[in-house]
Amino acid sequence: MLNNNYYIPNLNLKTIDPECAKLDYILEDFRYMNNKYVMSNNFAFGGINTSLIFKKAEN
């Protein structure tokens, strides 16, 4: 998605808790955005958490 400048929606996100921070969720259609960096957060059982930051390749 980072290299093609389009991002797919969060497919299983139907209801946003009003107590959550106001974030720009992609809910319905894909969206074009020109980003240089993206972050992916991963959470697993047993407290294993990982955050990966990716930078767009320069041509």
C-alpha positions in Angstrom: 0.0 0.0 0.0 2.8 2.4 0.8 4.5 2.0 -2.6 1.2 2.3 -4.5 -0.2 5.2 -2.5 -3.6 3.6 -1.8 -4.8 2.1 1.5 -7.6 -0.4 2.0 -10.2 0.1 4.7 -10.3 -1.7 8.1 -12.6 -4.5 7.1 -13.8 -5.6 10.5 -14.2 -2.2 12.1 -17.9 -1.5 12.2 -18.5 0.5 15.4 -15.9 3.0 16.8 -16.0 3.4 20.6 -16.7 7.0 21.4 -14.2 6.8 24.2 -11.4 6.2 21.7 -9.3 9.0 20.4 -10.5 10.7 17.2 -8.4 9.1 14.5 -8.8 9.1 10.7 -10.1 5.5 10.2 -10.5 4.2 6.7 -13.9 2.5 6.9 -15.6 2.1 3.6 -13.6 2.6 0.4 -9.9 2.6 -0.2 -8.1 6.0 -0.1 -5.2 7.5 -1.9 -2.6 9.1 0.3 1.0 10.1 -0.4 2.9 9.0 2.7 6.6 8.6 3.3 6.3 6.5 6.4 3.7 4.0 7.8 3.6 2.1 11.1 2.2 -1.3 11.7 1.4 -2.4 15.3 1.1 -6.1 16.1 -0.2 -7.6 19.4 0.0 -11.2 20.3 -0.9 -13.5 23.2 1.5 -13.5 26.2 2.3 -9.8 25.9 4.4 -9.9 22.7 4.0 -6.5 21.0 5.8 -5.3 18.0 5.7 -2.0 16.1 7.3 -1.8 12.6 8.0 1.5 10.8 8.4 1.4 7.1 9.8 4.1 4.8 8.9 4.4 1.1 11.6 3.3 -1.2 13.1 6.3 -3.1 13.3 5.9 -6.9 
